[in-house]
């Protein structure tokens, strides 16, 4: 053993020296890689900016160019952007352009050579790209990238190299000790023992040689080191991931390999409806389904939902399963059956006459009945039993969706203590004073805190929930980490802004925009050049449909030149017709549309075309592509995915989005025309601005919005939650192991 140590210690010192010698070479190689990649990125950015920049220069709008550059530099790595029309002119640039970079001296930054500039913020990479025109033959675009992130990557590279040599040293040391031990006990006996694997990684049988207990700690340390290195390599920089169905599948395979994924929602992604002697398959109008269905296509698993279609029972197997999508099944729906009494109390009663108006500030009084609450508890328990029966392991990952299942997380945790429950609340969360009127507020909060992760659309809703828990429960709230400890369990409360799949399915955008414009106008008996607005909603009082119609009426009052030249198509899917408030609202919508059309009759097509019927997603996208504008006027909304769907549909980069300030999407899409839906004059002005907006401005706004929707898509939303769940599971496993070791 003493001989082994004499060999091992110098070896470790030599390997450590090699590691530190190799690190600078790794730094240089990393720097060259990133500089090459950023130069390629600069070329792509220059090609993208060339057309809009030429248009703004031709119009002489240098102030707008500077503002445009300032918006572009929101990218954390793009430090500054500037444009020099000639060496003698002053650069039009974003505010952060360094003083060392000026038009008369751009040649020093062109061609081969060192293009790095040191500044107080860190190293900056300067790229100069020609953008010439007849008016500016010497035009140059200057792109400055922040290189400070390389230092972080360099530290990671050094750490990986050090870990590699540490692992190599441990392996060599282990081999050395084994060889010494073999020499000590005899070559032949030792070789036979190693070939059988005895004394190192497994226990011997009674007939074999005794185990070597001194090797077992070394083996455990080696295994632990390997696991830590694998975990470190799996850690991802979220900003480097291109989020798609493929990357989400890769994350599930790498981070949650073999995990059991279950989704629970009230609404199912596919309904089977009987019409005469045949069965039709429908996809319901639901933002929740729009967001989650691509996730299930990517990760498979089981989706548990209420079977509400008239032919749902006819297509399931003996376990109430049906494979979907119908054309190419990749996951299973498990349908839960509810009686008419259960549906009336749980869904129409407590969920939609109680929680829905409570959480939406839409001036409808919530109604709470003890009978509805009893059904709500019973149905949540029924779904909990379904989750337990569908779980293939004792530790599934369960994604609980929305306000219909506030009690479900705790019920699942009680039955499956090792389950990781991720709850996402798709609607707003009110302030504590508003939520206080709910008679069962404590039970709802306790049920939701059965979640390991609890997600909301916006930080405002996260803050409201944490404030509510702090006000009404005896719980420990950490406002810095946004965690809640309740009943010995920790819940992480996070902001996960939901989005849509990107890119859109080919069948949604396969039809040319020009064909969509022609066909939609013919379908609605409108002239070919008729201006068209569109709204797509469930027929719900929170969506601001009445306010939208008032804005159209006010537009025609203030700008009568649009009478007979502009129509607004409102697609309104029937919703919750079993509730009196919804029936009254539908009648009010119909009456208002009729009054407005009657008032402006005789001057061409009607100003409002009301379509209260279900439309398939492909039909909705055709309206999006045909319209000149989309108006989203929600009075209170969690996110609103219609706004993002309209942006995704416009691959022609035309069309204008008018967006209520009370939607979560308004915080993500500031390039839309943001309005207060209660202000009819402001909304009418926004409609007029949208109808007269130049195509170049439409294109600039739409490009920025499409870029954001593409980057922050639904796969990123799901991936962030699942990555957080994976990290939480790893931490819990480490805590369990350390607890077992100390005991």
C-alpha positions in Angstrom: 0.0 0.0 0.0 2.9 2.4 0.8 4.3 1.6 -2.7 1.0 2.4 -4.2 0.8 5.8 -2.5 4.3 6.7 -3.7 3.1 6.1 -7.2 -0.4 7.6 -6.9 0.5 11.0 -5.3 3.1 12.0 -8.0 0.6 10.8 -10.7 -2.1 13.1 -9.3 0.2 16.0 -9.2 1.3 15.5 -12.8 -2.3 15.2 -14.0 -3.3 18.4 -12.1 -0.4 20.2 -13.8 -1.5 18.9 -17.2 -5.0 20.1 -16.5 -3.9 23.6 -15.7 -1.6 23.6 -18.8 -4.4 22.5 -21.1 -6.9 25.1 -19.7 -5.5 28.1 -21.6 -5.5 26.1 -24.9 -9.2 25.3 -24.3 -9.8 29.1 -23.6 -8.3 30.1 -26.9 -10.1 27.4 -28.8 -13.4 28.4 -27.2 -12.8 32.1 -28.0 -12.2 31.3 -31.7 -15.3 29.2 -31.9 -17.5 31.9 -30.4 -15.9 34.7 -32.6 -16.6 32.6 -35.7 -20.2 32.0 -34.6 -20.9 35.6 -33.8 -19.5 36.7 -37.2 -22.0 34.3 -38.8 -24.7 35.7 -36.6 -23.7 39.2 -37.6 -24.1 38.4 -41.3 -27.6 36.9 -40.6 -28.7 40.0 -38.7 -27.3 42.3 -41.4 -29.2 40.4 -44.1 -32.4 40.6 -42.0 -32.1 44.4 -41.3 -31.1 45.4 -44.8 -34.6 45.8 -46.3 -36.3 47.6 -43.3 -33.2 49.8 -42.9 -33.2 50.8 -46.5 -36.9 51.7 -46.3 -36.4 53.8 -43.2 -33.4 55.6 -44.7 -35.4 56.4 -47.9 -38.1 57.9 -45.7 -35.6 59.9 -43.8 -36.7 58.5 -40.4 -33.5 58.4 -38.5 -35.2 58.7 -35.1 -37.3 55.7 -35.9 -34.1 53.8 -37.0 -32.5 54.6 -33.6 -35.5 53.3 -31.8 -35.6 50.2 -34.0 -31.9 49.6 -33.1 -32.7 50.1 -29.4 -35.4 47.4 -29.6 -33.0 45.0 -31.3 -30.4 45.3 -28.6 -32.7 43.8 -26.1 -31.0 40.6 -27.1 -28.7 40.1 -24.1 -25.7 39.4 -26.4 -26.2 42.2 -29.0 -24.6 45.1 -27.1 -25.1 47.9 -29.7 -26.1 48.6 -33.3 -25.2 51.5 -35.5 -25.3 52.7 -39.2 -22.9 55.0 -41.0 -24.1 56.3 -44.3 -20.6 57.7 -45.1 -17.3 58.2 -43.2 -18.1 61.9 -42.8 -21.5 61.5 -41.2 -22.4 60.8 -37.6 -23.6 57.2 -36.9 -27.3 56.5 -36.3 -27.0 54.1 -33.4 -28.4 52.7 -30.2 -27.4 54.5 -27.0 -24.7 51.9 -26.0 -22.5 52.4 -29.1 -18.9 52.9 -27.7 -17.2 56.2 -28.3 -14.2 54.4 -29.8 -16.4 53.3 -32.7 -17.1 56.1 -35.2 -17.8 56.4 -38.9 -14.5 57.9 -40.0 -12.5 55.0 -38.5 -14.5 52.0 -39.5 -11.8 50.6 -41.7 -9.7 49.5 -38.7 -12.6 47.1 -37.8 -13.0 45.6 -41.3 -11.1 42.7 -42.9 -8.9 40.2 -41.0 -7.5 41.1 -37.6 -8.4 41.5 -34.0 -11.9 43.0 -33.8 -12.2 42.9 -30.0 -12.6 46.1 -28.0 -12.1 46.1 -24.3 -14.6 48.1 -22.2 -15.9 48.4 -18.7 -18.7 45.9 -19.5 -16.1 43.4 -20.8 -14.8 42.4 -24.2 -16.9 43.5 -27.2 -16.7 42.0 -30.7 -17.2 44.5 -33.5 -18.5 43.4 -36.9 -18.8 45.9 -39.8 -21.1 44.8 -42.7 -21.7 46.8 -45.9 -25.3 47.9 -46.5 -25.1 50.1 -49.6 -27.6 52.0 -51.7 -27.6 54.6 -54.4 -27.9 57.3 -51.7 -25.2 55.8 -49.5 -22.6 53.8 -51.5 -20.3 53.7 -48.5 -23.0 52.6 -46.0 -21.8 50.4 -43.2 -23.8 48.5 -40.5 -21.9 48.2 -37.2 -22.9 45.2 -34.9 -21.3 45.0 -31.5 -21.7 41.8 -29.5 -21.1 41.4 -25.8 -18.4 38.8 -25.2 -18.6 38.7 -21.4 -20.5 35.4 -21.6 -17.3 33.7 -22.9 -15.8 34.1 -19.4 -18.7 32.0 -18.0 -18.2 29.4 -20.7 -14.5 29.4 -20.1 -15.0 28.7 -16.4 -17.3 25.8 -17.3 -14.7 24.5 -19.8 -12.0 24.6 -17.1 -14.2 22.9 -14.7 -15.0 20.1 -17.1 -11.3 19.6 -17.9 -10.4 19.5 -14.2 -13.2 17.0 -13.6 -11.9 14.9 -16.5 -8.4 14.7 -15.1 -9.7 14.2 -11.6 -11.7 11.2 -12.8 -8.7 9.9 -14.8 -6.5 10.2 -11.6 -9.1 8.4 -9.5 -9.4 5.6 -12.2 -5.6 5.2 -12.5 -5.2 5.3 -8.7 -7.9 2.6 -8.4 -6.1 0.4 -11.0 -2.8 0.9 -9.2 -4.3 -0.2 -5.9 -5.9 -3.2 -7.5 -2.7 -4.3 -9.1 -0.9 -3.9 -5.8 -3.6 -5.9 -4.0 -3.3 -8.6 -6.7 0.4 -8.8 -6.3 0.0 -9.1 -2.5 -2.6 -12.0 -2.6 -1.2 -13.8 -5.6 -1.6 -13.3 -9.3 -3.8 -16.2 -10.1 -6.2 -16.1 -7.2 -6.5 -12.3 -7.6 -7.2 -12.6 -11.3 -9.9 -15.2 -10.8 -11.5 -12.9 -8.1 -11.5 -9.9 -10.3 -13.0 -11.9 -13.2 -15.8 -12.9 -11.0 -16.2 -9.3 -9.8 -15.7 -10.2 -6.2 -14.5 -7.9 -3.5 -15.0 -4.7 -5.6 -18.5 -4.0 -6.8 -20.5 -7.0 -5.5 -20.6 -9.4 -2.6 -19.1 -12.9 -3.0 -21.0 -16.1 -2.6 -20.3 -18.5 0.2 -18.0 -20.7 -2.0 -16.0 -17.7 -3.3 -13.2 -15.7 -1.7 -14.1 -13.2 1.0 -15.0 -9.7 -0.1 -12.4 -6.9 0.1 -14.3 -4.3 2.1 -11.5 -1.7 1.7 -12.4 -1.5 -2.0 -16.1 -0.8 -1.5 -15.7 2.9 -0.4 -13.5 3.5 -3.4 -16.0 2.0 -5.8 -18.8 4.0 -4.2 -16.8 7.2 -4.6 -16.1 6.4 -8.2 -19.7 5.7 -9.0 -20.8 8.9 -7.2 -18.2 11.0 -9.2 -19.5 9.5 -12.5 -23.0 10.3 -11.6 -22.1 13.9 -10.7 -20.2 14.4 -14.0 -23.2 13.0 -15.9 -25.5 15.4 -14.0 -23.2 18.3 -14.7 -23.1 17.5 -18.4 -26.8 17.3 -18.5 -27.2 20.8 -17.1 -28.3 23.1 -19.9 -28.0 26.8 -20.6 -31.7 27.4 -21.4 -30.8 30.3 -23.7 -28.8 27.9 -25.9 -31.7 25.5 -26.6 -33.7 25.9 -29.8 -37.1 24.8 -28.4 -39.0 22.4 -30.5 -40.9 19.1 -30.2 -37.6 17.3 -30.9 -35.6 19.2 -28.2 -38.5 18.6 -25.7 -38.3 14.9 -26.5 -34.6 15.0 -26.0 -35.0 16.6 -22.6 -37.6 14.1 -21.6 -35.2 11.3 -22.7 -32.2 12.8 -21.0 -33.5 14.4 -17.9 -36.6 12.3 -17.3 -35.8 9.0 -19.0 -38.4 6.4 -18.3 -40.5 8.7 -16.4 -44.3 8.3 -16.3 -46.0 11.6 -17.6 -49.7 12.1 -17.0 -51.7 15.2 -17.9 -55.1 15.9 -16.1 -57.6 18.5 -17.4 -61.3 18.9 -17.5 -61.4 19.5 -21.3 -60.3 16.7 -23.6 -58.2 17.4 -26.7 -60.4 15.4 -29.0 -64.2 14.9 -28.8 -66.1 12.2 -30.6 -69.5 13.4 -31.6 -72.2 11.4 -33.2 -74.0 12.9 -36.2 -76.6 10.5 -37.6 -74.9 7.2 -38.5 -71.3 8.5 -38.4 -68.9 9.8 -35.7 -67.0 13.1 -36.2 -63.8 14.0 -34.3 -63.6 17.6 -33.1 -60.8 19.6 -31.4 -62.5 22.0 -28.9 -61.9 25.8 -28.9 -59.6 26.0 -25.9 -56.4 27.8 -25.2 -55.5 24.9 -22.8 -55.8 22.3 -25.5 -54.0 24.5 -28.0 -51.0 24.6 -25.6 -50.9 21.1 -24.2 -51.7 19.0 -27.3 -48.3 19.6 -29.0 -46.7 18.7 -25.7 -48.4 15.3 -25.5 -47.5 14.7 -29.2 -43.9 15.3 -28.2 -43.7 13.2 -25.0 -46.5 10.7 -25.3 -48.0 9.6 -22.0 -51.6 9.6 -20.8 -54.1 12.5 -20.8 -56.9 12.1 -18.3 -60.0 14.2 -19.1 -63.8 14.3 -18.8 -65.4 12.4 -21.6 -68.1 14.9 -22.8 -68.6 14.0 -26.5 -71.8 12.3 -27.5 -69.9 9.3 -28.9 -67.0 9.3 -26.5 -68.1 6.0 -24.9 -68.5 4.3 -28.2 -64.8 4.6 -29.2 -62.9 3.7 -25.9 -61.6 0.3 -24.9 -62.5 -1.6 -21.8 -60.2 0.7 -19.8 -61.8 3.8 -21.1 -58.8 4.6 -23.3 -58.7 5.9 -26.9 -55.5 6.5 -28.9 -55.1 10.0 -30.5 -54.5 11.8 -32.7 -56.9 9.8 -34.9 -54.7 9.9 -38.0 -51.4 9.1 -36.2 -51.8 8.0 -32.6 -49.0 8.9 -30.3 -50.6 9.1 -26.8 -53.7 7.9 -24.9 -56.8 9.7 -23.6 -58.2 8.2 -20.5 -61.8 9.4 -20.2 -63.5 9.9 -16.9 -67.3 9.8 -16.9 -69.4 12.2 -14.9 -73.1 12.1 -14.1 -75.3 15.0 -14.9 -75.5 15.9 -11.2 -71.7 15.8 -10.9 -71.2 18.0 -14.0 -73.8 20.5 -12.9 -72.2 20.9 -9.5 -68.5 20.6 -10.2 -68.2 22.2 -13.6 -71.1 24.6 -14.2 -71.6 25.3 -10.5 -68.4 25.7 -8.4 -65.9 26.0 -11.2 -67.7 28.4 -13.6 -70.2 30.2 -11.4 -67.8 30.4 -8.5 -64.1 30.3 -9.3 -64.2 31.7 -12.8 -65.9 35.0 -12.0 -63.9 35.2 -8.7 -60.6 35.1 -10.6 -61.6 37.3 -13.5 -62.3 40.9 -12.7 -65.3 41.1 -15.1 -68.0 42.5 -12.9 -70.0 39.2 -12.6 -70.8 38.2 -9.1 -69.5 34.7 -8.1 -72.0 32.2 -6.7 -71.0 29.6 -4.1 -73.3 26.8 -3.0 -72.4 24.0 -0.6 -73.9 21.4 -2.9 -71.6 22.5 -5.7 -68.7 22.4 -3.4 -69.5 18.8 -2.4 -69.6 17.7 -6.1 -66.3 19.6 -6.7 -64.7 17.6 -3.9 -66.1 14.3 -5.2 -65.1 14.9 -8.8 -61.6 15.9 -7.8 -61.4 12.7 -5.8 -62.6 10.7 -8.8 -59.9 12.1 -11.0 -57.3 11.4 -8.2 -58.3 7.7 -8.4 -57.9 7.8 -12.1 -54.4 9.2 -11.8 -53.4 6.5 -9.3 -54.8 3.8 -11.6 -53.0 5.2 -14.7 -49.6 5.6 -12.9 -47.1 3.0 -14.1 -44.7 3.8 -11.3 -44.9 5.1 -7.7 -43.3 8.4 -8.8 -45.1 9.7 -11.9 -44.9 13.3 -13.2 -48.5 14.6 -13.1 -49.4 17.9 -14.9 -52.6 19.2 -13.4 -54.3 21.8 -15.4 -56.4 24.7 -14.3 -59.0 25.8 -11.7 -61.2 22.7 -12.1 -58.7 20.7 -10.0 -57.6 22.9 -7.1 -57.9 20.0 -4.7 -56.3 17.4 -6.9 -52.6 18.0 -6.2 -53.0 17.2 -2.5 -55.1 14.2 -3.2 -52.5 12.8 -5.5 -49.7 13.5 -3.0 -51.7 11.7 -0.3 -52.0 8.6 -2.6 -48.6 8.8 -4.3 -46.2 10.5 -1.9 -43.3 10.3 -4.4 -45.2 11.8 -7.3 -44.0 15.1 -8.8 -47.2 17.2 -9.3 -46.9 20.2 -11.5 -50.0 22.4 -11.4 -50.6 25.2 -13.9 -53.3 27.8 -13.2 -54.4 29.0 -16.7 -56.6 31.9 -15.4 -55.6 35.0 -13.3 -55.2 34.7 -9.6 -56.9 37.5 -7.7 -55.6 39.6 -4.8 -56.1 38.3 -1.3 -59.1 40.6 -0.6 -61.0 39.3 -3.6 -60.2 35.6 -2.9 -61.2 36.0 0.7 -64.9 35.8 -0.2 -64.6 32.1 -1.2 -66.0 30.1 1.7 -63.6 27.3 1.1 -60.5 29.4 0.5 -58.3 27.5 3.0 -59.1 24.1 1.4 -58.4 25.3 -2.1 -55.0 26.8 -1.0 -54.1 23.6 0.8 -55.1 21.5 -2.2 -52.9 23.6 -4.6 -49.9 23.4 -2.2 -49.9 19.7 -2.7 -48.0 20.6 -5.9 -44.2 20.4 -6.1 -44.4 23.2 -8.8 -47.2 25.7 -9.1 -47.2 27.8 -12.3 -49.0 31.0 -13.4 -48.8 33.1 -16.5 -47.4 36.3 -15.0 -45.4 37.5 -12.0 -48.3 39.6 -10.9 -50.4 36.4 -10.5 -47.5 34.7 -8.7 -47.3 37.6 -6.3 -51.1 37.5 -5.7 -51.0 33.8 -4.9 -48.1 34.1 -2.5 -49.8 37.1 -0.7 -53.0 35.0 -0.4 -51.2 32.1 1.2 -49.4 34.4 3.5 -52.7 36.0 4.5 -54.8 32.9 5.2 -52.6 29.9 5.9 -50.0 29.1 8.6 -47.3 28.5 6.1 -43.6 29.6 5.7 -43.3 31.9 2.7 -39.9 32.6 1.1 -40.5 35.7 -1.1 -36.9 35.6 -2.4 -37.0 32.1 -3.7 -40.9 32.1 -4.2 -41.4 28.9 -2.3 -44.1 28.0 0.2 -43.5 25.4 3.0 -46.8 23.9 4.1 -47.5 20.7 5.9 -43.9 19.7 5.7 -43.9 19.9 1.9 -42.2 22.6 -0.2 -44.0 24.2 -3.2 -42.1 26.2 -5.8 -44.4 29.0 -7.2 -43.1 30.2 -10.6 -44.0 32.2 -13.6 -44.3 30.1 -16.8 -45.8 32.3 -19.6 -47.7 29.8 -21.9 -47.5 30.0 -25.6 -48.2 28.0 -28.8 -46.4 25.5 -30.9 -43.8 26.8 -33.3 -43.6 26.6 -36.2 -47.3 26.2 -36.9 -48.5 22.9 -38.5 -48.1 22.9 -42.2 -51.8 22.3 -42.7 -52.6 25.6 -40.8 -50.5 27.9 -43.0 -50.3 25.8 -46.2 -52.9 27.9 -48.1 -51.5 31.1 -49.6 -52.5 34.4 -47.9 -53.9 35.7 -51.2 -56.1 32.7 -51.6 -57.3 33.0 -48.0 -58.2 36.7 -48.5 -60.1 35.9 -51.7 -62.0 32.8 -50.3 -62.9 34.4 -46.9 -64.3 37.5 -48.6 -66.3 35.4 -51.0 -67.6 33.2 -48.2 -68.9 36.3 -46.3 -70.1 38.1 -49.5 -67.6 40.9 -49.2 -65.9 42.9 -52.0 -62.4 41.7 -52.9 -60.6 44.8 -51.5 -62.9 45.1 -48.4 -61.0 45.7 -45.2 -61.5 42.9 -42.7 -61.0 42.6 -38.9 -61.4 39.3 -37.0 -62.0 38.2 -33.4 -61.9 34.6 -32.2 -63.1 33.7 -28.8 -65.3 31.5 -26.7 -68.6 33.2 -26.1 -67.6 34.3 -22.6 -68.3 37.6 -20.8 -64.6 37.9 -19.9 -63.5 38.2 -23.6 -64.8 41.7 -24.1 -66.9 41.0 -27.2 -69.4 43.7 -26.3 -66.6 46.2 -25.8 -65.2 45.2 -29.2 -68.5 45.8 -30.9 -68.8 49.2 -29.2 -65.3 50.1 -30.6 -66.4 49.2 -34.1 -69.5 51.3 -33.7 -67.4 54.2 -32.4 -65.0 53.9 -35.4 -67.9 54.3 -37.8 -69.2 57.3 -35.9 -65.8 59.0 -35.8 -64.6 58.0 -39.3 -67.7 57.4 -41.5 -65.5 56.8 -44.5 -65.1 53.2 -43.2 -68.9 52.6 -43.5 -69.3 50.0 -46.2 -65.5 49.5 -46.5 -64.8 47.7 -43.3 -66.4 44.6 -41.6 -65.5 42.8 -38.4 -66.0 39.0 -38.3 -66.5 37.7 -34.8 -66.1 33.9 -34.4 -67.6 33.0 -31.1 -67.6 29.3 -30.1 -70.7 28.5 -27.9 -69.6 28.0 -24.3 -71.2 26.9 -21.0 -74.8 27.4 -22.3 -76.0 25.6 -19.2 -75.2 28.8 -17.1 -77.8 31.6 -17.2 -75.1 34.3 -17.2 -73.7 32.8 -20.4 -77.1 32.5 -22.1 -77.8 36.2 -21.2 -74.5 37.2 -22.6 -75.0 35.4 -25.9 -78.3 37.2 -26.3 -76.8 40.6 -25.5 -74.0 39.9 -28.1 -76.6 39.0 -30.8 -78.7 42.0 -30.0 -75.8 44.5 -30.1 -74.6 43.1 -33.4 -78.1 43.5 -34.9 -78.4 47.0 -33.6 -75.1 48.1 -35.1 -75.8 46.5 -38.4 -79.2 48.0 -38.5 -77.9 51.5 -37.8 -75.4 51.3 -40.7 -77.5 49.3 -43.1 -77.9 50.3 -46.7 -74.2 51.3 -47.1 -72.7 48.1 -48.3 -71.8 45.0 -46.3 -72.7 44.9 -42.6 -70.0 46.2 -40.2 -70.3 43.1 -38.0 -70.5 39.5 -39.2 -71.3 37.3 -36.2 -70.6 33.6 -36.4 -71.7 31.8 -33.2 -70.6 28.3 -34.1 -67.6 25.9 -33.7 -64.7 26.4 -36.1 -61.9 23.9 -36.6 -58.4 25.3 -36.1 -57.6 25.2 -39.8 -60.7 27.4 -40.5 -59.6 29.9 -37.8 -56.1 30.2 -39.3 -57.7 30.9 -42.7 -59.5 33.9 -41.1 -56.3 35.0 -39.4 -54.4 35.0 -42.8 -57.3 36.8 -44.6 -57.8 39.6 -42.1 -56.2 43.0 -42.0 -56.3 43.1 -38.2 -57.1 41.0 -35.2 -58.8 42.5 -32.2 -58.3 40.8 -28.7 -60.2 42.8 -26.1 -60.3 40.6 -23.1 -61.4 42.3 -19.9 -59.1 40.0 -17.8 -57.1 37.1 -19.1 -54.3 34.8 -18.0 -52.4 35.0 -21.3 -54.7 34.8 -24.4 -53.3 32.5 -27.1 -55.5 33.9 -29.9 -53.1 36.8 -30.0 -50.1 34.5 -30.5 -51.9 32.3 -33.0 -52.7 35.4 -35.2 -49.0 36.3 -35.1 -48.0 32.8 -36.0 -50.4 32.7 -38.9 -49.0 35.8 -40.5 -45.9 34.4 -42.3 -46.5 37.2 -44.8 -45.5 39.6 -42.0 -48.7 41.7 -42.6 -51.7 42.4 -40.4 -52.0 44.4 -37.2 -52.7 43.0 -33.7 -54.9 45.1 -31.3 -54.4 43.8 -27.8 -56.1 44.5 -24.5 -53.8 45.7 -21.7 -55.5 43.2 -19.4 -54.1 40.1 -21.1 -50.9 38.4 -20.1 -49.8 38.6 -23.8 -49.7 42.4 -23.6 -46.6 42.1 -21.5 -44.9 39.9 -24.1 -46.1 41.6 -27.3 -45.6 45.3 -26.9 -45.4 45.8 -30.7 -49.1 45.2 -30.8 -51.5 48.2 -30.4 -52.2 48.0 -26.7 -55.6 49.4 -25.6 -58.0 49.6 -22.7 -61.1 47.8 -23.9 -63.3 49.9 -21.7 -62.2 53.0 -23.6 -64.3 53.0 -26.8 -62.6 56.1 -28.2 -59.1 54.7 -27.7 -60.1 51.3 -29.3 -61.7 53.1 -32.3 -58.5 55.1 -32.8 -56.5 51.9 -32.7 -58.8 50.3 -35.3 -58.4 53.4 -37.5 -54.6 53.2 -37.0 -54.5 49.5 -37.9 -56.5 50.0 -41.1 -54.2 52.8 -42.3 -50.9 51.5 -41.0 -48.2 51.4 -43.8 -47.0 48.0 -44.8 -43.5 48.7 -43.8 -44.5 49.4 -40.2 -46.8 46.3 -40.2 -43.8 44.3 -41.2 -41.5 45.7 -38.6 -44.0 45.1 -35.8 -44.9 41.6 -37.0 -41.3 40.5 -37.4 -40.6 41.4 -33.8 -43.7 39.6 -32.5 -43.0 36.5 -34.6 -39.5 36.4 -33.3 -40.7 36.4 -29.8 -43.4 33.8 -30.3 -40.9 31.6 -32.1 -38.4 31.8 -29.3 -40.8 31.6 -26.4 -43.0 28.8 -27.7 -45.0 26.2 -25.9 -42.2 23.7 -25.9 -40.1 26.2 -23.9 -43.0 26.6 -21.5 -43.3 22.9 -21.0 -39.5 22.3 -21.1 -38.9 24.8 -18.3 -41.4 23.2 -16.0 -40.1 19.7 -16.8 -36.5 20.8 -16.3 -37.5 22.3 -12.9 -39.3 19.1 -12.1 -36.2 17.0 -13.0 -33.9 19.2 -10.9 -36.4 18.9 -8.0 -36.5 15.1 -8.3 -32.6 15.0 -8.3 -32.5 17.1 -5.2 -35.1 15.0 -3.4 -33.2 11.8 -4.3 -29.9 13.3 -2.8 -31.7 14.4 0.3 -33.2 10.9 0.7 -29.8 9.3 0.3 -28.1 11.6 2.7 -30.9 11.0 5.2 -30.5 7.3 4.8 -26.8 7.5 5.2 -26.9 9.5 8.5 -29.5 7.2 9.9 
